[in-house]
Amino acid sequence: MIKYISVFPRLLLVGLLTFSGCKQPEYNFGAIEAPMNLSLTTSVVGVDAQNPNGNGTGSVIINTTANNALTYKIDFGDGNTPQVVPSGKITYRYANPGTMDYTITVSAIGTGGAMSTMSKKVKVFVAFEVPSDILALLTNNSSQVWVSDKDAPGHVGVGPTDSFSPIWYSAEPNTRPACLYDDEITFTKAAGNSVTLTVDNKGQSSLIGAATAYYGLNGGDNCYALATGGAKPITFMGATSASTTSNSTRIQFTVPGNGIVNFGTGGNTYEILALSASSISLRSIGADGNAWYTKLKPKGATGQQPERKLIWSEEFDKDGAPNTAVWGYDLGNGDNGWGNAEKQYYTNRPDNVVVKDGILTITAKKETLNGFGYTSARLQTANKFAFTYGRVDIRAKLPTGGGTWPALWMLGSNFATAGWPACGEIDMMEAKGNEPNKIHGTLHYPGRSGGNADTGSTTISNASTEFHIYSVDWSATSIKMYIDGNLFQTFPNNSTLPFNKDFFLILNVAMGGTFGGTIDPGFVSSSMDVDYIRVYQ
């Protein structure tokens, strides 16, 4: 019906143009003139004698001027989208850790789109900041003692350097020298989010492979007396090994001197492959050039938990549109804003959803499309991936702005036939920009849906500036919600509820509606970033 109605105005316009005897007005846009006297100055924040490339924040003050310029477009040289800066002045923060050279290019735009362009190089130091979720899990927010997970298969192993797992040798439970199992490794959070590591090896350490020669000793995998050296400050950095594109936390740390001597490989740098409140897996390149692995658990943890296997993951390791073999889209505005009076129109356009540098970005924007004032994206794995029971970890950073409503959630795969809420809904993370840092975990099912849903919440720090791991642990008896390994809500499950069959995954950012609330009139755009999704059973 919309196409039919639109015919009349076009015919009317043709008639007016054909039969009107009036002369069409002539417009004069003036001279098309490129801006003149373009200048560009840059100042790296925090430069001094000790910090010639800045104080580590990565901030650079950029100031550009030109005669007759209407606005300025600045390309910061780091691969991110150039920004239009009407004033010509902006403080930009680079994100890539280390000391990097960037070429800043500014285009001054004059009448008729005429431009003048110039570039300038800057060298900027960005200090590596260990993500808060990694720091919290490693130190238990203060101090955490770890011991060898001796009951776990593969608690010590070895493999090639381009592997993620110990494919050559994987220790069976309780088969390594006894001196390995009494050692204690403590990570302690200190001032300024620094971390110290202390190893108490009870007088002896178990050395691995060629590490005996590295420490000046002879023999095989036995116990040796070695000094532990007390507490050592450790240095975090982004991991660089071949495995990191699809598997690890992408974080590694270096221990001064002999490294973690109870896991003595002859190396002192350790990549954190996996980390939760109950387990840590480390990988180190040994003196023999091989990759060595170890699994730790918190001291005092009793009873071996059933070993979980990674059954599915999405690492977003291919730039461009999301993988269509995994993801489909919900498009449009649905029925009454998907039943919630939401204000956005969902698209599959690159400016609303894109994968770049290992991150999926969903961006909500203030723009008019098909009669709606905002656009965004909603992805789902319906008919592509679904599962029953397990643990889901999603590492994400949330958008900002009043009215934003990001969600990481699941629906029963029988949604099309059973309808909602009979199909069941598991919201492992919902948040709203009007209540920053408050995270909700919710179940919807018959008798407990909508405003009467079964829900709980907690407050965290830096939800929109740092990544956090949002998790659900789902079984036939319970559904538990975690953030960075910290439990904040437990729901009982039983056979009468719809949470005992396949569910599929959904990621989206909505605007306004019954949960998102009032939209800030100054809102322009904001994004939810998703680093990875991993499902274990």
C-alpha positions as a printed Julia matrix, in Angstrom:
537×3 Matrix{Float64}:
  0.0     0.0     0.0
  2.83    2.4     0.58
  4.05    2.08   -3.01
  0.5     2.72   -4.36
 -0.03    5.87   -2.33
  3.29    7.36   -3.4
  2.21    7.56   -7.09
 -0.09   10.59   -6.64
  2.48   13.11   -5.43
  4.82   12.23   -8.32
  2.04   12.74  -10.92
  1.06   16.03   -9.32
  4.66   17.23   -9.43
  4.97   16.31  -13.13
  1.79   18.29  -13.89
  3.05   21.34  -12.08
  6.34   21.24  -13.94
  4.66   20.68  -17.32
  1.89   23.25  -17.21
  3.34   26.02  -15.09
  4.44   29.03  -17.08
  6.54   30.39  -14.24
 10.26   30.77  -14.73
 12.29   28.53  -12.43
 14.36   30.44   -9.87
 18.11   30.68  -10.44
 20.38   29.86   -7.53
 23.85   31.28   -7.02
 26.08   29.3    -4.64
 28.94   31.75   -4.81
 32.57   31.02   -5.62
 33.87   27.5    -5.0
 36.99   28.16   -3.02
 39.43   25.89   -1.22
 40.51   27.04    2.26
 43.85   28.83    2.42
 46.69   29.03    4.97
 45.99   25.6     6.43
 47.94   24.86    9.6
 48.14   21.78   11.82
 49.67   21.51   15.29
 49.83   18.46   17.54
 50.76   18.03   21.17
 51.22   14.61   22.79
 49.89   14.77   26.34
 52.42   14.22   29.12
 55.66   14.73   27.2
 58.65   15.44   29.43
 62.29   14.44   29.73
 61.39   11.0    31.09
 58.46   10.48   28.71
 59.43   11.83   25.29
 56.38   10.23   23.63
 53.77   10.99   26.28
 52.58    9.74   29.63
 51.06    6.49   28.32
 47.47    7.68   27.99
 47.84    7.92   24.2
 46.18   11.34   24.15
 47.12   13.89   21.47
 45.77   17.45   21.23
 45.16   18.31   17.58
 44.5    21.87   16.45
 43.99   22.89   12.82
 42.97   26.21   11.28
 42.46   27.58    7.78
 41.0    30.68    6.16
 37.48   30.18    4.72
 37.12   26.65    6.15
 33.57   25.53    6.91
 34.64   22.38    8.74
 37.53   19.92    9.06
 37.86   16.17    8.54
 40.66   14.5    10.47
 42.15   11.06    9.74
 44.14    9.96   12.79
 46.19    7.36   10.92
 45.26    4.4    13.13
 42.72    2.77   10.84
 39.69    4.19   12.62
 37.03    6.19   10.78
 38.02    9.84   10.21
 36.04   12.38   12.21
 34.44   15.65   11.16
 35.56   18.33   13.63
 33.84   21.69   12.98
 36.03   23.59   15.45
 39.26   22.11   14.15
 40.35   21.2    17.68
 40.1    17.75   19.28
 41.87   15.61   21.87
 42.2    12.12   20.4
 43.25    9.02   22.32
 45.16    6.27   20.55
 44.56    2.72   21.8
 47.3     0.44   20.43
 49.81   -0.35   23.23
 53.45    0.53   22.68
 55.26    3.38   20.95
 53.79    3.91   17.49
 54.18    6.39   14.63
 50.94    7.8    13.22
 50.31   10.13   10.29
 47.54   12.62   11.06
 45.88   14.0     7.92
 43.51   16.95    8.09
 41.27   18.15    5.26
 39.87   21.68    5.55
 36.58   21.83    3.65
 35.38   25.04    2.05
 32.45   26.07   -0.16
 31.26   23.56   -2.7
 33.28   20.83   -0.98
 36.63   22.24   -2.09
 39.41   21.01    0.2
 42.94   21.77    1.3
 44.89   18.91    2.91
 48.04   18.47    4.96
 49.6    15.75    7.13
 51.86   15.51   10.13
 53.53   12.57   11.87
 53.36   11.99   15.61
 55.0     9.37   17.82
 52.79    8.28   20.72
 53.37    5.95   23.66
 50.34    4.0    24.94
 50.83    2.06   28.16
 49.25   -1.39   28.22
 46.36   -1.56   30.68
 45.42   -5.0    31.88
 41.64   -5.37   31.46
 39.73   -5.12   34.72
 38.07   -8.51   34.26
 41.45  -10.24   33.89
 42.82   -8.39   36.9
 39.8    -9.24   39.06
 39.87  -12.95   38.24
 43.62  -13.31   38.6
 43.76  -11.62   42.02
 40.21  -12.24   43.26
 40.1    -8.41   43.51
 42.78   -8.49   46.18
 44.96  -11.58   46.53
 44.48  -15.1    45.16
 46.54  -18.22   45.89
 46.71  -20.75   43.04
 47.95  -24.34   43.1
 48.4   -27.02   40.47
 45.1   -28.53   39.32
 46.56  -32.0    39.84
 43.23  -33.79   39.34
 42.69  -32.34   35.87
 43.79  -34.14   32.72
 46.4   -32.06   30.93
 47.44  -30.06   34.0
 50.97  -30.17   32.52
 51.72  -30.66   28.84
 53.81  -29.72   25.83
 53.23  -28.99   22.14
 54.5   -26.94   19.2
 54.59  -23.16   19.48
 51.81  -22.66   16.91
 49.37  -24.84   18.86
 46.75  -23.95   21.44
 46.93  -27.25   23.32
 49.6   -29.71   24.58
 49.24  -32.1    21.65
 52.54  -33.95   22.19
 52.15  -34.79   25.87
 49.32  -34.19   28.31
 49.75  -35.34   31.93
 47.15  -37.58   33.48
 45.92  -36.64   36.99
 48.47  -36.95   39.81
 51.3   -38.26   37.63
 53.86  -35.45   38.0
 56.5   -35.2    40.77
 54.96  -34.53   44.19
 56.93  -31.3    44.68
 54.81  -29.7    41.95
 51.57  -30.19   43.84
 52.41  -28.43   47.12
 53.61  -25.18   45.52
 51.57  -22.0    45.95
 51.46  -19.14   43.44
 49.95  -15.89   44.7
 48.85  -12.96   42.54
 48.36   -9.82   44.64
 46.78   -6.6    43.44
 48.86   -3.58   44.44
 48.53    0.18   44.03
 47.66    1.48   40.6
 46.36   -1.9    39.42
 49.87   -3.34   39.43
 50.27   -7.02   40.36
 52.97   -8.87   42.26
 53.58  -12.61   42.07
 54.91  -14.72   44.93
 55.89  -18.4    44.64
 56.21  -20.59   47.7
 57.75  -23.79   46.37
 58.08  -25.4    49.8
 61.84  -25.73   49.19
 61.68  -27.64   45.91
 60.49  -27.08   42.35
 59.61  -29.48   39.57
 61.45  -28.53   36.39
 60.21  -29.33   32.91
 62.22  -30.75   30.01
 65.22  -28.66   28.97
 64.67  -26.24   31.86
 67.03  -28.3    34.04
 69.97  -27.25   31.88
 68.72  -23.65   31.86
 68.93  -23.59   35.67
 72.35  -25.22   35.61
 71.12  -28.62   36.8
 71.28  -32.13   35.44
 68.61  -34.76   35.24
 65.04  -35.22   34.11
 61.65  -34.17   35.46
 62.52  -34.36   39.14
 62.45  -32.11   42.18
 65.2   -29.55   42.75
 65.99  -27.01   45.43
 65.67  -23.52   43.96
 65.29  -20.09   45.55
 61.91  -18.55   44.79
 63.02  -14.92   45.14
 60.02  -13.58   47.07
 57.38  -11.24   45.63
 58.07  -10.03   42.09
 56.3    -7.26   40.16
 54.96   -8.66   36.91
 54.53   -6.82   33.62
 51.41   -7.33   31.51
 51.26   -6.92   27.74
 49.25   -8.02   24.77
 49.99  -11.61   23.78
 51.81  -12.11   20.51
 51.83  -15.89   20.03
 50.28  -17.59   17.02
 47.42  -18.98   19.09
 46.01  -15.66   20.18
 43.94  -14.88   17.07
 41.33  -17.43   18.03
 41.91  -18.81   21.48
 43.52  -17.03   24.42
 42.62  -14.0    26.53
 45.23  -12.17   24.39
 47.06  -11.19   27.58
 50.5   -12.32   28.74
 52.75  -11.39   31.64
 56.48  -11.49   32.32
 58.0   -12.49   35.66
 61.49  -11.12   36.38
 64.37  -13.57   36.72
 63.58  -17.26   36.76
 59.86  -16.83   36.15
 57.44  -19.1    37.99
 60.03  -21.56   39.2
 57.58  -24.3    40.16
 56.51  -24.3    36.49
 60.13  -24.06   35.44
 60.4   -24.15   31.66
 63.38  -21.86   31.2
 61.07  -19.07   30.05
 59.63  -16.23   32.08
 56.72  -15.02   29.92
 53.3   -16.64   30.32
 50.27  -16.29   28.1
 46.92  -16.56   29.88
 45.03  -18.97   27.65
 41.92  -19.28   29.77
 40.86  -17.68   33.04
 37.86  -18.02   35.32
 37.21  -17.85   39.06
 37.96  -21.58   39.28
 40.73  -22.17   36.74
 43.69  -20.64   34.94
 45.57  -22.13   31.99
 49.05  -20.8    31.19
 51.33  -21.27   28.2
 55.07  -20.55   28.14
 57.77  -20.99   25.52
 60.46  -23.08   27.18
 64.23  -23.16   26.88
 63.8   -26.07   24.45
 61.75  -23.9    22.08
 58.52  -25.78   22.74
 55.24  -24.51   24.2
 54.59  -25.77   27.73
 51.21  -25.69   29.45
 49.92  -25.83   33.01
 46.52  -25.63   34.7
 46.01  -24.06   38.13
 43.08  -23.83   40.52
 42.44  -21.72   43.64
 43.94  -23.09   46.82
 41.28  -24.87   48.87
 39.12  -25.8    45.88
 37.89  -29.31   46.58
 36.5   -31.97   44.34
 37.3   -32.13   40.66
 34.63  -30.5    38.54
 33.51  -32.27   35.38
 35.89  -31.22   32.64
 34.19  -28.94   30.14
 35.0   -28.85   26.47
 34.7   -25.87   24.18
 31.92  -26.93   21.79
 31.45  -23.67   19.86
 33.07  -20.28   19.66
 32.86  -17.06   17.69
 36.14  -15.14   17.8
 35.23  -12.52   15.14
 38.58  -13.05   13.45
 37.57  -12.07    9.91
 37.03   -8.4     9.11
 33.86   -7.24    7.38
 30.28   -8.39    7.8
 29.54  -11.05   10.46
 29.86  -14.63    9.22
 26.55  -15.53    7.53
 27.12  -19.22    8.32
 26.72  -18.27   11.99
 24.64  -15.09   12.11
 21.31  -13.95   10.76
 19.62  -10.57   11.28
 16.33   -9.38   12.7
 15.48   -6.38   10.52
 13.07   -3.5    10.93
 11.16   -2.5    14.05
  9.02   -5.59   14.62
  5.55   -5.44   16.1
  5.32   -2.37   18.37
  9.11   -2.1    18.6
  9.57   -5.84   19.14
  6.83   -5.73   21.73
  8.7    -3.21   23.86
  7.94    0.14   22.14
 11.59    0.37   21.04
 12.52    3.33   18.83
 15.22    1.87   16.57
 15.08    0.33   13.11
 17.39   -2.68   12.82
 19.6    -2.97    9.72
 22.47   -5.1     8.47
 24.44   -2.09    7.18
 28.19   -1.81    7.92
 27.69    1.42    9.87
 25.4    -0.48   12.28
 27.23   -3.82   12.47
 30.78   -4.69   11.45
 33.72   -6.92   12.43
 37.16   -5.34   12.61
 40.41   -6.36   14.34
 38.77   -9.26   16.16
 35.87   -7.22   17.53
 32.18   -7.24   16.56
 30.76   -3.71   16.85
 27.02   -2.99   16.98
 26.36    0.75   16.72
 23.12    2.55   17.55
 22.81    5.85   15.66
 20.47    8.8    15.69
 19.19    8.95   12.11
 15.84    8.65   10.37
 15.1     5.44    8.49
 11.69    4.23    7.37
  9.96    6.54    9.82
 12.08    5.68   12.88
 14.53    8.05   14.52
 17.35    5.58   15.29
 19.14    2.66   13.64
 20.98   -0.29   15.16
 21.46   -4.04   14.62
 20.25   -7.32   16.11
 22.08  -10.57   15.33
 20.92  -14.1    16.12
 21.97  -17.71   15.52
 18.45  -19.13   14.97
 18.58  -22.19   12.69
 22.38  -21.92   12.62
 23.52  -22.74   16.17
 21.57  -23.81   19.26
 22.37  -25.91   22.32
 20.96  -27.27   25.59
 22.85  -26.69   28.86
 26.41  -25.48   29.29
 28.35  -22.35   30.1
 28.41  -19.31   27.83
 31.12  -16.63   28.17
 30.75  -13.37   26.23
 33.43  -10.7    26.57
 31.88   -7.33   25.8
 32.08   -3.57   26.34
 28.78   -1.69   26.55
 27.5     1.52   24.91
 26.76    4.79   26.69
 23.95    7.32   26.54
 20.47    7.66   28.0
 18.07    5.32   26.22
 20.63    2.73   25.08
 19.6    -0.85   25.86
 22.32   -3.43   25.06
 21.55   -7.13   25.55
 23.29  -10.51   25.35
 20.55  -13.14   25.51
 18.98  -16.4    24.33
 15.56  -17.58   23.14
 14.12  -21.07   22.96
 14.51  -22.53   19.48
 10.77  -23.32   19.39
  9.97  -19.6    19.48
  8.23  -19.66   16.08
  5.78  -22.38   17.13
  5.44  -21.97   20.91
  5.52  -18.17   20.99
  6.79  -16.0    23.79
  7.11  -16.43   26.77
  6.34  -20.15   26.39
  9.62  -20.63   24.52
 11.61  -19.18   27.44
 14.13  -16.36   27.44
 17.51  -16.17   29.19
 18.93  -12.64   29.45
 22.52  -13.14   30.58
 23.2    -9.38   30.34
 20.91   -6.38   29.95
 21.81   -2.79   30.78
 20.45    0.67   30.21
 22.34    3.87   29.62
 20.1     5.68   32.08
 21.59    3.51   34.87
 25.29    3.19   33.98
 27.16    0.12   35.26
 24.03   -1.62   36.55
 23.77   -5.09   35.0
 20.62   -7.23   34.96
 20.25  -11.01   34.59
 16.71  -12.17   33.87
 14.53  -15.17   32.96
 11.19  -14.87   31.14
  8.73  -17.78   31.1
  4.98  -18.34   31.57
  3.83  -16.6    34.73
  7.1   -14.67   35.05
  7.55  -12.45   32.01
  7.67   -8.79   31.03
  7.53   -6.6    34.14
  7.0    -9.73   36.29
 10.14  -11.51   35.07
 12.46  -13.43   37.38
 15.38  -11.01   37.63
 18.41   -9.88   39.58
 21.05   -7.18   39.16
 24.48   -6.04   40.28
 26.67   -2.97   39.81
 30.16   -3.11   38.3
 32.78   -0.55   37.3
 33.7     0.66   33.82
 31.06   -1.3    31.92
 31.38    1.07   28.96
 35.12    1.74   29.02
 36.49   -1.75   29.66
 35.63   -5.29   28.57
 33.96   -7.64   31.05
 33.08  -11.33   30.76
 29.34  -11.96   31.06
 28.51  -15.61   31.71
 25.59  -17.94   32.21
 26.03  -21.46   33.62
 22.92  -23.43   32.67
 21.98  -26.92   33.83
 18.87  -28.98   34.49
 18.85  -27.79   38.11
 20.02  -24.16   37.98
 20.81  -21.13   35.82
 23.6   -18.98   37.26
 24.71  -15.52   36.1
 28.3   -14.27   36.46
 30.35  -11.17   35.66
 34.11  -11.69   35.5
 33.6   -15.0    37.3
 31.66  -13.41   40.18
 28.25  -14.99   40.76
 25.45  -12.43   41.14
 22.23  -14.37   40.5
 21.04  -17.98   40.76
 17.72  -19.26   39.39
 16.43  -22.78   40.13
 15.54  -24.84   37.06
 13.25  -27.87   36.87
 11.43  -30.01   34.32
  8.28  -27.81   34.39
 10.14  -24.79   32.99
 11.03  -24.19   29.32
 14.78  -24.15   30.04
 15.49  -27.78   29.17
 15.79  -27.68   25.39
 17.74  -25.9    22.67
 18.23  -22.14   22.82
 19.9   -19.81   20.3
 21.96  -16.64   20.86
 20.99  -12.99   20.26
 23.09   -9.8    20.43
 21.57   -6.34   20.02
 21.47   -2.69   21.06
 17.95   -1.25   21.32
 16.93    2.36   21.92
 14.3     3.5    24.42
 11.26    1.34   24.95
  9.81   -0.1    28.14
 13.25   -1.0    29.54
 15.61    1.47   27.85
 13.54    4.44   28.94
 13.95    8.08   27.95
 16.44    8.72   25.16
 18.88   11.58   25.73
 18.02   14.25   23.12
 21.75   14.85   22.66
 22.44   11.2    21.8
 24.27   10.78   18.48
 25.74    7.27   18.44
 27.3     4.63   20.67
 28.48    1.05   20.26
 28.59   -2.32   21.98
 31.84   -4.21   21.28
 31.98   -8.01   21.54
 35.4    -9.69   21.67
 34.32  -13.33   21.7
 31.56  -15.82   22.51
 32.48  -19.29   23.86
 30.17  -22.16   24.74
 31.34  -25.04   26.94
 29.7   -28.32   27.86
